[in-house]
Amino acid sequence: MLKKIEYLLPAALDSIDKNLAGHDDHKEGIPSGYQSAIAGFGTSLLQMGLLPTLAVYCDQDHQAGIRRDLFLQTLFAILLHEKSHLSEKAKKELFENGRVNLKNLLRKVDQSQVLKQELKSQLMEAALAFKLAIRTYKLK
């Protein structure tokens, strides 16, 4: 499995730098709650499925000292990275000009089984890369 996601580690590091480490709320280190969030994300994705998991993680509530929406943005940034294996067609259909509109994304994924499967498998790989990459940062 590690070989399968090795190509995504640079993308995960870049995305964490841009979305979490560089965020105003995280000047003294990235909250350790993000490590917990990623641990639950993969399990949730497997047990609940793609759409319910995205719905749970899209809120902006600051539970456990983290912003789940920022966490989700970081995962999506990994998927949009040039090294990602998400197809160009999926990137074009799901992300508008490299930006995430979650309502539109949920609608499009719900309408296409092919997009749903591709996004789910790529999100799982992005989550694993995130989980490995976050260990290299100072957590608070």
C-alpha positions as CSV (number, residue, x, y, z in Angstrom):
1,M,0.0,0.0,0.0
2,L,2.8,2.4,0.8
3,K,4.2,2.1,-2.8
4,K,0.7,3.0,-4.0
5,I,0.7,6.3,-2.2
6,E,4.4,7.2,-2.2
7,Y,3.9,9.5,-5.3
8,L,1.4,11.6,-3.2
9,L,3.7,12.5,-0.3
10,P,5.1,15.6,-2.0
11,A,1.6,16.7,-2.8
12,A,0.5,16.1,0.8
13,L,3.5,18.1,2.2
14,D,2.7,21.0,-0.2
15,S,-1.0,21.0,0.7
16,I,-0.3,20.9,4.4
17,D,2.1,23.8,4.0
18,K,-0.4,25.9,2.1
19,N,-3.6,25.0,3.9
20,L,-2.6,24.2,7.5
21,A,0.9,25.2,8.4
22,G,0.5,28.6,6.8
23,H,-2.9,29.3,8.2
24,D,-3.2,32.2,10.7
25,D,-4.7,30.0,13.4
26,H,-1.7,27.6,13.3
27,K,1.3,29.9,13.9
28,E,2.5,27.9,16.9
29,G,2.1,24.5,15.2
30,I,-0.7,22.5,13.6
31,P,-3.3,21.3,16.1
32,S,-3.0,17.6,16.9
33,G,-6.7,17.3,16.2
34,Y,-5.9,17.1,12.5
35,Q,-4.1,13.8,13.2
36,S,-7.2,12.5,14.9
37,A,-9.4,13.8,12.1
38,I,-7.4,11.9,9.5
39,A,-7.6,8.8,11.6
40,G,-11.3,8.9,11.6
41,F,-11.7,10.0,8.0
42,G,-10.6,6.8,6.3
43,T,-12.7,4.7,8.7
44,S,-15.7,6.9,8.0
45,L,-15.1,6.8,4.3
46,L,-15.2,3.0,4.4
47,Q,-18.1,2.5,6.8
48,M,-20.4,5.4,5.9
49,G,-19.5,6.0,2.3
50,L,-18.3,9.0,0.4
51,L,-21.3,11.4,0.5
52,P,-22.0,11.1,4.3
53,T,-18.3,11.4,5.1
54,L,-18.0,14.6,3.0
55,A,-21.1,16.0,4.6
56,V,-19.7,15.4,8.1
57,Y,-16.3,16.9,7.3
58,C,-17.5,20.0,5.5
59,D,-18.6,21.9,8.5
60,Q,-16.7,24.9,9.8
61,D,-17.1,24.1,13.5
62,H,-14.0,24.3,15.6
63,Q,-14.3,21.0,17.4
64,A,-11.2,19.5,18.9
65,G,-9.4,22.8,17.9
66,I,-9.5,22.1,14.2
67,R,-11.5,23.3,11.2
68,R,-12.8,20.3,9.4
69,D,-13.5,22.4,6.3
70,L,-9.8,23.3,6.2
71,F,-8.9,19.7,6.6
72,L,-11.1,18.8,3.6
73,Q,-9.6,21.6,1.6
74,T,-6.2,20.1,2.3
75,L,-7.3,16.7,1.0
76,F,-8.8,18.2,-2.1
77,A,-5.6,20.2,-2.7
78,I,-3.7,16.9,-2.7
79,L,-6.1,15.6,-5.3
80,L,-5.6,18.6,-7.5
81,H,-1.8,18.4,-7.3
82,E,-0.1,17.6,-10.5
83,K,1.1,14.3,-9.1
84,S,-2.4,13.1,-8.2
85,H,-3.8,10.2,-10.2
86,L,-7.3,11.8,-10.2
87,S,-8.3,11.9,-13.9
88,E,-8.3,15.3,-15.7
89,K,-11.9,14.6,-16.5
90,A,-12.8,14.2,-12.8
91,K,-10.8,17.3,-11.9
92,K,-12.6,19.3,-14.5
93,E,-16.1,18.0,-13.5
94,L,-15.7,18.1,-9.7
95,F,-13.5,21.2,-9.2
96,E,-14.3,24.6,-10.7
97,N,-11.1,26.3,-11.6
98,G,-9.2,24.4,-9.0
99,R,-11.7,25.5,-6.3
100,V,-14.1,23.3,-4.3
101,N,-17.8,24.1,-4.3
102,L,-18.9,21.3,-2.0
103,K,-22.6,21.5,-2.8
104,N,-21.9,21.1,-6.5
105,L,-19.3,18.4,-5.9
106,L,-21.8,16.4,-3.8
107,R,-24.5,16.7,-6.5
108,K,-22.2,15.7,-9.3
109,V,-20.8,12.7,-7.3
110,D,-24.3,11.6,-6.4
111,Q,-25.2,11.6,-10.1
112,S,-22.3,9.6,-11.4
113,Q,-21.2,6.2,-10.0
114,V,-17.9,6.4,-11.9
115,L,-17.0,9.8,-10.4
116,K,-18.1,8.5,-7.0
117,Q,-15.8,5.5,-7.1
118,E,-12.9,7.4,-8.5
119,L,-13.2,10.2,-5.9
120,K,-13.6,7.7,-3.1
121,S,-10.5,5.7,-4.0
122,Q,-8.4,8.8,-4.7
123,L,-9.5,10.4,-1.4
124,M,-8.5,7.3,0.5
125,E,-5.0,7.5,-1.1
126,A,-4.8,11.3,-0.3
127,A,-5.9,10.6,3.3
128,L,-3.1,8.0,3.7
129,A,-0.5,10.4,2.3
130,F,-1.8,13.2,4.6
131,K,-1.6,10.8,7.6
132,L,2.1,10.0,6.8
133,A,3.0,13.7,6.0
134,I,1.4,15.2,9.1
135,R,3.8,13.3,11.2
136,T,6.7,15.5,9.9
137,Y,5.1,18.7,11.4
138,K,5.2,20.2,14.8
139,L,1.9,19.5,16.4
140,K,0.4,21.4,19.3
